[in-house]
Amino acid sequence: MLVLGIDPGWNNFAYALVKKEGEIFILKHWCTLKLNKFKIEQKKLGILYSALTEIIKKEKPDLIVIESVLPRANPDSALKL
């Protein structure tokens, strides 16, 4: 089984591909997108969309999981995400 895990940070967005073979988990690929240099929110969304679309089409994960957003830790980011 191939799992795509997503950490949806607004300034540092990360994802990882993990393959499960029997009882063993193997990290296939990971990436952190540093988005804090982009000030226009539409630009950030475009980059996120392109990156996720590309990895999903290329790797065809069996499962996609997204980390929960913690609104109390950073309410502004929670609204954007």
TAJO-V37799 format. One record per backbone hydrogen bond with DSSP energy under -1.0 kcal/mol. NH is the residue of the N-H (numbers start at 1). CO is the residue of the C=O. If there is no record, write none. Layout:
BEGIN
nh:NH co:CO
nh:NH co:CO
END
This chain:
BEGIN
nh:3 co:18
nh:4 co:63
nh:5 co:16
nh:6 co:65
nh:7 co:14
nh:9 co:7
nh:13 co:33
nh:14 co:7
nh:15 co:31
nh:16 co:5
nh:17 co:29
nh:18 co:3
nh:19 co:26
nh:20 co:1
nh:21 co:24
nh:24 co:21
nh:26 co:19
nh:28 co:17
nh:29 co:17
nh:31 co:15
nh:33 co:13
nh:35 co:11
nh:36 co:11
nh:38 co:35
nh:44 co:40
nh:45 co:41
nh:46 co:42
nh:47 co:43
nh:48 co:44
nh:49 co:45
nh:50 co:46
nh:51 co:47
nh:52 co:48
nh:53 co:49
nh:54 co:50
nh:55 co:51
nh:56 co:52
nh:57 co:53
nh:58 co:54
nh:59 co:55
nh:60 co:56
nh:62 co:2
nh:63 co:2
nh:65 co:4
nh:67 co:6
nh:74 co:70
nh:78 co:74
nh:79 co:75
nh:80 co:76
nh:81 co:77
END
